[in-house]
Amino acid sequence: MELPRWAPADIDLQRPNAARVYDYLLGGASNFEIDRVFAHKLLEHAPEAASVLQQNRAFLARAVRFCVEQGIRQFLDLGSGIPTVGNVHEIAQRLAPECRVVYVDNEPIAVAHCELMLKHNDNAGAVLADLVDVDAVLDSEPVRQLIDPTQPMAVILAAVLHFVPEEANPYDAVAGYVDAMAPGSFLVLSHGARTGQQRFQTLRRMYDQSSTPAAVRTREEIQAFMIGTEIVEPGVVWTPRWRPEITTGSHPEAEVIYAAVGRKPEVLTIAE
Ligand SMILES: C[S@@+](CC[C@H](N)C(=O)[O-])C[C@H]1O[C@@H](n2cnc3c(N)ncnc32)[C@H](O)[C@@H]1O
């Protein structure tokens, strides 16, 4: 198959990939036949999938605005995906042009697109890396250039940790980022929930055939990623319920992805 000019030569086209399926479901064009076939099968089992992803994206936008309002001016977006509507640097720099953003993804297309998009933006960069390789991410050129570790930052993990299995030690990785954050920093998290529903089991099995198998977790397991931070109101909630800017009623169809934002305190008080 002939690759389009924007596609790096080393991409895996034998299996669908979460970044490209997500891009397709959000209406993007950086995907391949194998991803689109997968996305359509996904929609057969869960017609609300596109809406769930839009709700996740809307949560991400609200959380970034919240962080800027709290004074955050630097963002590390881990598992950032293929650029789409409402990228972190666009949201943050619209509110505060001095904001600096580094995108990290382990999918070459996502990073290639980020680099293209950021060609003329001195305050943003992209890194091709596995987020569990905390040292490689933090020592990368863009992070060293753009993120000042002595100042508060926001570390974003939106809809990515459910692609990181236990064997890859995601809890250690997140703890590594929390450890590296200055007090006053924020951890922004969204994560697919494990439910007993048959159709979610089907979706999970589908993702197991992709290059990005799913590792959904319970609410308690998701909350455990926030250790070392104080979770801000309203706590760990379904994405549409995290500080909605307009009230749009209930979204039972979106009860798939949990959202939370935590602040690293000056001195951590351990609850008894
Ligand atoms: C569903 S997309 C989420 C994109 C974006 N964060 C959002 O919420 O809109 C998940 C992204 O995580 C990336 N990803 C999965 N595992 C990763 C890992 N171990 N390290 C870095 N990126 C990863 C995928 O390539 C994909 O781009």
The ligand as a Gaussian input file, in Angstrom:
#p B3LYP/6-31G(d) Opt

LIG

0 1
 C       -7.504000       7.722000      22.698000
 S       -6.081000       8.651000      22.269000
 C       -6.233000      10.051000      23.376000
 C       -5.724000      11.329000      22.783000
 C       -5.837000      12.548000      23.693000
 N       -5.053000      12.385000      24.912000
 C       -7.263000      12.841000      24.058000
 O       -7.680000      12.523000      25.184000
 O       -8.006000      13.387000      23.236000
 C       -4.787000       7.716000      23.089000
 C       -3.395000       8.088000      22.642000
 O       -2.443000       7.519000      23.528000
 C       -1.344000       7.045000      22.780000
 N       -0.657000       6.036000      23.586000
 C       -1.102000       4.797000      23.943000
 N       -0.191000       4.194000      24.729000
 C        0.837000       5.062000      24.895000
 C        2.073000       5.009000      25.606000
 N        2.421000       3.915000      26.323000
 N        2.908000       6.077000      25.552000
 C        2.554000       7.183000      24.827000
 N        1.398000       7.288000      24.139000
 C        0.543000       6.238000      24.178000
 C       -1.969000       6.515000      21.510000
 O       -1.022000       6.432000      20.452000
 C       -3.039000       7.565000      21.254000
 O       -2.542000       8.618000      20.481000

